[in-house]
């Protein structure tokens, strides 16, 4: 699990869709409540892009993404980019249903299986968030950890953070 912060690189097409997900508080089912407009772009609410590559994850994709959606709150807006790496099961239809149900979920497809690295590059190239996180669709990691990992980035104490199931304790600097 990793999160990187900083300004998106426009050379990679990060602003391709105009950042439509920025107008949604957290990520709620359609229609999204817009409240008093306090989540509009430019007002300081951070946008976390969560890139989720998947290949044949029909049984775990929905619960995994719903766990990610649960971390959204009034202080954190989500953009979730699902990248289908040419799945041969029902994963694409599960992902399409999620993208229809939640306005902050976008679905991208690879026509040929290219592997997880290529799926990650595709997702990152389409990210519009202030921060980008990688989350697998297999329920191995708890998305609540993303909130904790964002802390050093939001406080300006780090440019990138990595989570590990092997390392214990809180944040620490490695140099």
NORDAJO-V861851 format. One record per backbone hydrogen bond with DSSP energy under -0.5 kcal/mol. CO is the residue of the C=O (numbers start at 1). NH is the residue of the N-H. If there is no record, write none. Layout:
# NORDAJO-V861851
co: (CO CO)
nh: (NH NH)
This chain:
# NORDAJO-V861851
co: (1 2 3 4 8 9 9 10 13 15 17 19 20 21 24 26 28 33 34 37 40 46 46 47 47 47 48 48 49 49 50 50 51 51 52 53 54 57 57 60 61 62 63 64 65 66 68 69 73 75 76 77 79 79 80 80 81 82 82 83 83 84 84 90 90 91 92 93 94 95 96 97 98 101 101 102 104 104 106 108 115 116 117 118 119 120 121 122 123 124 130 131 132 133 136 141 142 143 143 144 144 145 146 147 148 149 150 151 152 152 153 159 161 173)
nh: (163 134 161 132 10 12 14 13 16 18 20 22 23 24 26 78 103 25 37 40 43 48 77 49 130 131 50 79 51 133 52 81 53 135 83 137 85 60 61 64 65 66 67 68 69 70 71 72 76 46 73 48 50 81 82 106 52 84 108 54 85 86 110 93 94 95 96 97 98 99 100 101 102 30 103 105 80 106 82 84 119 120 121 122 123 124 125 126 126 127 6 49 4 51 139 143 145 146 147 147 148 149 150 151 151 153 154 155 157 158 156 5 3 175)
